[in-house]
């Protein structure tokens, strides 16, 4: 029953939606369908006007984003969100530090803290950025910055990873690398993934299930094979008659 309005515009309209453990669940839909508003509510960036959000059996509707992160819910943003003046390694180490909640060690440089840097370096190696660990994040290519953002999310040890347009602005080669990376994350880390994406190549390459939103509500939910060519989906995207 998730509902969120902005003035006279209803972005999510009594929306009912479930993500099953262990799946990659894609949410697609035309512009204005309510996709990013849905993710913002799930992650705690927006408070719904009505409805509830249940995560691992717990009502988190009123919980702030930081609490949701500690419970195991991580989000990447539509626009890359990294510390551009820090190294790639420092970005991931800071995410680990924030998630663990341990104090800053005033008499020891964080850059020399192996308890942070060792796992951070391992995450970077796992996602293919090991050789770029000491590069300033702002100097990384766009595709690498998006990979780094995923690495920062993984550093919080999520159970559910919310990805908002993870391949936005990427060249096809970088997009294919991201597809491979997300498949690897699902197979090796026991993480459930929900993905908002416009690129249908990405959606059909990754998703176990797809929800199509239209006017703030699910229009269709099914497997990729069933979604392809579905008349209601064609109507929502192309204005064709069902």
C-alpha positions as CSV (number, residue, x, y, z in Angstrom):
1,X,0.0,0.0,0.0
2,X,3.0,2.3,-0.5
3,X,1.8,5.8,-1.4
4,X,3.8,9.0,-2.0
5,X,2.5,12.2,-3.6
6,X,4.2,15.4,-4.6
7,X,1.5,18.1,-4.8
8,X,-1.1,16.8,-7.2
9,X,1.2,14.1,-8.6
10,X,0.9,10.6,-7.1
11,X,4.3,9.0,-7.6
12,X,3.5,5.6,-5.9
13,X,-0.2,4.8,-5.7
14,X,-1.0,2.1,-3.0
15,X,1.8,0.1,-4.5
16,X,2.2,-3.5,-3.4
17,X,5.6,-5.1,-4.2
18,X,7.6,-8.0,-3.0
19,X,11.3,-9.0,-3.5
20,X,12.1,-12.7,-2.9
21,X,15.4,-13.6,-1.1
22,X,18.2,-14.5,-3.5
23,X,16.7,-13.1,-6.7
24,X,17.6,-10.3,-9.0
25,X,14.4,-8.3,-9.3
26,X,14.2,-5.6,-12.0
27,X,11.7,-2.7,-11.8
28,X,11.1,-1.0,-15.2
29,X,8.6,1.4,-16.6
30,X,8.2,4.6,-18.6
31,X,9.4,8.0,-17.2
32,X,7.3,9.1,-14.4
33,X,6.1,5.6,-13.5
34,X,7.4,6.0,-9.9
35,X,10.6,3.9,-10.0
36,X,13.1,6.2,-8.3
37,X,10.4,7.3,-5.8
38,X,9.9,3.7,-4.9
39,X,13.6,3.1,-4.3
40,X,13.9,6.3,-2.3
41,X,11.2,5.1,0.0
42,X,12.6,1.6,0.4
43,X,16.0,3.1,1.2
44,X,14.7,5.6,3.7
45,X,15.5,8.8,1.7
46,X,11.7,9.6,1.4
47,X,9.0,9.0,3.9
48,X,5.8,7.5,2.4
49,X,2.5,9.2,2.9
50,X,0.9,5.8,3.5
51,X,1.7,2.1,3.5
52,X,4.3,0.0,5.1
53,X,7.8,-1.3,4.3
54,X,8.7,-4.7,5.8
55,X,12.3,-5.9,5.6
56,X,13.2,-9.4,6.9
57,X,10.0,-9.4,8.9
58,X,10.6,-6.0,10.5
59,X,8.6,-2.9,9.9
60,X,11.1,-0.3,8.8
61,X,8.7,2.3,7.5
62,X,9.8,4.9,10.1
63,X,13.4,4.0,10.3
64,X,16.1,6.3,8.9
65,X,18.5,5.3,6.1
66,X,21.3,4.7,8.5
67,X,19.3,2.1,10.5
68,X,18.3,0.4,7.3
69,X,21.9,0.2,6.3
70,X,22.8,-1.5,9.5
71,X,20.0,-4.0,9.0
72,X,21.4,-5.0,5.6
73,X,19.8,-2.7,3.0
74,X,22.2,-0.8,0.7
75,X,21.5,1.6,-2.1
76,X,23.5,3.0,-5.1
77,X,22.3,6.2,-6.7
78,X,21.2,7.2,-10.2
79,X,24.0,9.8,-10.1
80,X,27.3,8.5,-9.0
81,X,27.9,9.2,-5.3
82,X,31.6,8.8,-4.3
83,X,34.2,10.8,-2.4
84,X,35.9,12.1,-5.5
85,X,39.1,13.5,-3.8
86,X,39.8,10.2,-1.9
87,X,41.4,7.1,-3.3
88,X,39.3,4.2,-4.4
89,X,40.6,2.3,-1.4
90,X,39.8,5.1,1.0
91,X,36.2,5.2,-0.3
92,X,35.6,1.6,0.4
93,X,37.5,1.7,3.8
94,X,35.3,4.6,4.9
95,X,32.2,2.6,4.0
96,X,33.4,-0.3,6.1
97,X,34.2,2.1,9.0
98,X,30.8,3.7,8.9
99,X,29.0,0.4,8.8
100,X,31.0,-1.1,11.7
101,X,30.4,2.1,13.7
102,X,33.8,1.8,15.5
103,X,35.3,5.1,16.6
104,X,37.9,7.0,14.7
105,X,41.3,6.3,16.1
106,X,42.7,9.7,16.8
107,X,46.3,8.6,17.4
108,X,46.5,6.3,14.3
109,X,46.0,7.4,10.7
110,X,43.0,5.6,9.2
111,X,45.0,5.1,6.0
112,X,47.3,2.8,8.0
113,X,44.5,0.8,9.6
114,X,44.7,-2.8,8.2
115,X,41.4,-3.7,9.8
116,X,39.8,-1.3,7.3
117,X,42.1,-1.4,4.4
118,X,42.6,-5.2,4.1
119,X,38.9,-6.0,3.6
120,X,38.5,-2.8,1.4
121,X,41.3,-4.0,-0.9
122,X,39.7,-7.5,-1.1
123,X,36.4,-6.0,-2.2
124,X,38.1,-3.9,-4.8
125,X,39.9,-7.0,-6.1
126,X,36.7,-9.0,-6.2
127,X,35.0,-6.4,-8.4
128,X,38.0,-5.9,-10.7
129,X,39.4,-2.6,-9.3
130,X,42.2,-4.1,-7.4
131,X,44.9,-2.4,-9.5
132,X,43.1,1.0,-9.2
133,X,43.0,0.9,-5.4
134,X,45.3,3.9,-5.0
135,X,43.9,6.0,-7.8
136,X,42.0,9.1,-6.8
137,X,38.3,8.3,-7.3
138,X,37.6,11.4,-9.3
139,X,40.2,10.3,-11.9
140,X,38.6,6.9,-12.5
141,X,36.6,6.4,-15.7
142,X,32.8,6.6,-15.4
143,X,32.3,2.9,-15.6
144,X,35.0,2.4,-12.9
145,X,33.3,5.0,-10.6
146,X,30.0,3.1,-10.9
147,X,31.9,-0.1,-10.0
148,X,33.4,1.7,-7.0
149,X,30.0,2.8,-5.8
150,X,28.9,-0.8,-5.9
151,X,32.0,-1.7,-3.9
152,X,31.1,0.9,-1.3
153,X,27.7,-0.7,-1.0
154,X,29.1,-4.2,-0.7
155,X,31.3,-2.9,2.1
156,X,28.2,-2.5,4.3
157,X,27.6,-6.2,4.0
158,X,24.1,-5.9,2.6
159,X,21.4,-8.5,2.4
160,X,19.5,-6.4,-0.2
161,X,21.2,-4.2,-2.7
162,X,19.1,-1.5,-4.4
163,X,20.6,-0.3,-7.6
164,X,19.2,2.8,-9.3
165,X,20.3,2.9,-13.0
166,X,23.7,1.3,-12.3
167,X,24.7,1.4,-16.0
168,X,23.5,5.0,-16.7
169,X,25.9,6.8,-19.1
170,X,28.1,3.7,-19.7
171,X,29.5,2.5,-22.9
172,X,28.4,-1.0,-24.0
173,X,31.6,-2.6,-22.9
174,X,31.3,-1.1,-19.4
175,X,27.6,-2.1,-19.3
176,X,28.5,-5.7,-20.1
177,X,31.2,-5.7,-17.4
178,X,28.6,-4.5,-14.9
179,X,26.2,-7.3,-15.9
180,X,29.0,-9.8,-15.3
181,X,29.8,-8.2,-12.0
182,X,26.2,-8.3,-10.7
183,X,25.9,-11.9,-11.7
184,X,29.1,-12.6,-9.8
185,X,27.8,-10.8,-6.7
186,X,24.5,-12.8,-6.8
187,X,26.3,-16.1,-7.2
188,X,29.1,-15.6,-4.7
189,X,27.7,-13.3,-2.0
190,X,24.2,-14.5,-1.3
191,X,22.8,-10.9,-1.8
192,X,19.4,-10.1,-3.1
193,X,19.4,-7.4,-5.8
194,X,16.6,-5.0,-6.8
195,X,17.5,-3.0,-9.9
196,X,15.9,0.1,-11.5
197,X,17.1,0.1,-15.1
198,X,16.1,1.6,-18.5
199,X,18.5,-0.6,-20.6
200,X,16.5,-3.6,-21.5
201,X,19.7,-5.5,-22.5
202,X,20.7,-5.2,-18.8
203,X,17.2,-6.1,-17.5
204,X,16.8,-9.2,-19.6
205,X,20.4,-10.3,-19.0
206,X,20.1,-10.2,-15.2
207,X,16.5,-10.4,-13.9
208,X,14.9,-13.4,-12.5
209,X,11.6,-11.4,-12.2
210,X,10.5,-8.1,-13.6
211,X,7.9,-5.7,-12.3
212,X,6.6,-3.1,-14.7
213,X,5.4,0.1,-13.1
214,X,2.9,2.5,-14.7
215,X,1.4,5.5,-12.9
216,X,2.8,4.4,-9.6
217,X,1.4,0.9,-9.6
218,X,2.6,-2.5,-10.8
219,X,1.2,-3.1,-14.2
220,X,2.7,-6.6,-14.8
221,X,5.1,-8.8,-12.8
222,X,6.5,-11.9,-14.4
223,X,9.7,-13.7,-15.7
224,X,11.7,-12.0,-18.5
225,X,10.4,-14.4,-21.1
226,X,6.8,-13.6,-20.1
227,X,7.4,-9.8,-20.0
228,X,8.9,-9.7,-23.5
229,X,6.2,-8.8,-25.9
230,X,3.5,-8.5,-23.2
231,X,0.7,-6.3,-24.7
232,X,0.3,-4.3,-21.5
233,X,4.0,-3.5,-21.4
234,X,4.0,-2.4,-25.1
235,X,1.0,-0.2,-24.3
236,X,2.8,1.4,-21.3
237,X,6.0,2.1,-23.2
238,X,4.8,2.7,-26.7
239,X,1.2,3.8,-26.4
240,X,0.1,0.8,-28.4
241,X,-3.4,-0.6,-27.9
242,X,-3.5,-3.9,-25.9
